[in-house]
Amino acid sequence: MTRQQAKSTTWFQQRAWRVTASAFSRAAKADIGQPSLSLVRQICYPKAFQFTTKATR
């Protein structure tokens, strides 16, 4: 993600509900009756669950 993307509300809105390559494997293996809450959050609310460390800031 670029710095401009990280600042863009529109980018996160467009990304919501999309399954990224990193989440696809988990989504394909998920129990459709009880999917992992963290997986649902990652797909539906990507801005709320950004990966951030001191090195990536």
N, C-alpha and C positions, 0 to 999 in steps of 0.2 A: 504494500500500500504506500502510495506517495504521501507526502505531507499535505498536499492540497486535498487529496481524498479524505484524509483523516479529519480535515476541517469541514468537509462538505456534508451537510445534512441530506442533501439530495442523493449523494452517492450511497449513503447508508439506507435511505428509503428504497432505492432501486435494488439494493443488494438483499434486502429482507425477503424472506421466503424462497430464496435461491439456495440450492445445495451446492456448496463449493466442493472442489475436488477433495479437499481435506476432510470434509464431512460425509462424502458420498459412501465410503465404505461403512462407516458407522450407521448411516441411514439405511443402507441396504440390509444390514444385519439386525436392525432394531426390531423389537417385538411390536408389531403394529397395534396390539391391544394396550401395551404399556411402554411406550417409547421413553428413553432416558430423558429426564427433565433438562439435563445439561445440553443434550443434543437439540431438543426443541428450542431452547433458549438461543443456542448458537445459530440456528437457522432463522428463527423468527425475529430475534432481537440482536443482530450482530453488533450494534453500537454499544450495547450494554455489556458485552462480553468480549471486549478487545484484548488482545494479547499485548501487554505493555511491560517492559522492564527498563531499568536504567539505561541499558545499552541501546534500546530501540527508541528512546526519546530524543 
